[in-house]
């Protein structure tokens, strides 16, 4: 670098004197590529020309001298010409990178001086006027490095060209035909052909080296004085550059127009650099950062920042990133002033959408809508969508996908279906995420039939996951829709998925609630044969099926069979039996089950509800009040079904005041009583004289 700087200073000293003098200089002693000298009557080209002329031709009076000097000039050396041309082309990028602010003619003069010094060093002859510049050691080191690279490249190109010629010489062809006749084919034959060509080349180079040694010896014996070399212009390679890729000629002028159009199109995609924030613009930005997101108004600070900086889109985007990094709450939510007479409360990014200098695109709107949807701000997202439509930008596929996920998340099936149908109308095939969102939204809204239809549509293009099948089957099973659960179960089996213990249990419970004991028992046996051990919840589902058909003897036989197989009933199974026995008023048997449940270390709330119902129906006042007292302590845990069961038992047993008390308690918890319970409670107080709490009429 120090050497290049010194050369730059030297060139700057030479150029003014060169441009000012314009004095006639001796004619060219040696020219590259054997080009004829410029005509004497023509003026030299301007300094801004591509080739910097360092020599000016003499006047017309010196034509005879110029012709004499030209006659004494030796023939051009093609190898030296090629070397100098390549050397200048290789050194130019280094000088341009070291001096990016220098003009083209300055760099050309620097290259001419270096090339002249290299030419003098190669030929060993100094110019007569001593015009060769002295280069420093550092610069010579750089020059030799570039020269070595150029020399290697020339040597490599020469060897390749000669090797290509020897590949087709008669000797190599003859040996190749012989090898082919004896059965050598493919890569081995190709390698042998190249080997023979290289051997031929080495032989020729050996004899060429002997000839060069003989020529050098003769030249040393008879030395010839060479004229001093001098460069008048930068060496250039002749001819037009032809560059082909896969047979496509890129040197055609048409490709220049293509490059210009590509550059124009690239300007729309390559991000521009943001302007530096300085002075008043920086102060305005600090004011913006200091705005309180809940009470402050960022509009004045943003207007001041805009007036000072005159921003473009790149500047706005950089500002948004800085705001997001320092004040996330300000980036998300601020109070916006009155806009066109209406009070709007958008976000900071919304302010930019209405600014012409920002140049909002559909991607900006879609990103903001996605941000609102992830934060569950549906109204804000719909407001941004409305602004986008007002500005003449129609929602695209990306925006519609965001809307589908947002509406499915909040359960707005109507809008979700509209966006979903728009996607299909645009020819966009819904992916796994879209189908999953739509199916689960229908399941969440209690529409398993619509979810099944979407599952069928999904199977035409995408294989549903096992979890989706399970969700739809469970939704059908929880509502007792056995036919739908069976259809989806069959589809799941055809898709290659096996039923899980969870699915078996849910289906058995569904069959049990609907009283289909045959289907429930078949599934129970299939579960055991497939290697899954039924749990307590599964056995309880079977008990519910038996209870719905009032087959107590079959239920007991089923339990005895399971006990023989080593499967004992658990708490849930005993609760179902307790419910059944309490309805049948089998007090002693029910109390025995209660002891078993308590021995297991648990006391479920349902057990207390069943006991209160049984004792009230059997008019055991003391035990009834005891159970009601315990339930009153746990009233916060009671559900609507528990209240219904307790009130119905109290009314049937004649405990009117207690029934009314629990009726009011049920309403205070926000539960709505069924018409049967409400009519029963009101009818019990409509009897003249009322009813005694113990069930005996007052006199």
Buried (B, 14 or more C-beta within 10 A) or exposed (E): EEBBEBBBEBBEEBBEEBEEEEEEBBBBBBBBBEBEBBEBEEEBEEBEEEEBBBBBBBEEEBEEEBEEBBEEBEEEBEEBBBBBBBBBBBBBEEBEEBBEEBEEBBBBBBBBBBBBBBBBBBBEBEBEEEBBBEBBEEBBEBBEEBBEEBBEEBEEEEEEEBBEEBBEBEEBEEBBEEBEEEEBEEEEBEEBBBEBBBEBBEEEEEEEEEEEEEEEEEEEEEEEEEBBBBBBBBBBBEEEEEEEEEEEEBEEEEBEEEEEEEEEEEEEEEEEEBBEBEEEBBBBBEBBBEBEBEEBEBBBBBEBBBEBBEBBBEBBBBBBEBBBEEBEEBBBBBBBEEEEEEEEEBBBBBBBBEBEEBEBEBEBBBBBBBBBBEEEBBEBBBBBBEBBEEEEBEBBEBBBBBBBBBBBBEEBBEBBBBBBEBBEEEEBEBEBEBBBBBBBBBBBBEBBEBBBEBBEBBBEEBEBBBEBBBBBBBBBBBBBBBEBBBBBBEBBEEEEBEBEBBBBBBBBBBBBBBBBBEBBBEBBEEBBEEEBEBBBBBBBBBBBBBBBBEBBEBBEEBBEEBEEEEBEBBBBBBBBBBBBBBBBEBBEBBBEBBEEBEEEEEEBBBBBBBBBBBBBBBBBBEBBBBBBEBBEEEBEEBBBEBBBBBBBBBBBBBBBBBBBBBBEBBEEEEBEBBEEBBEBBEEBEEEEEEBBBEBEEEE
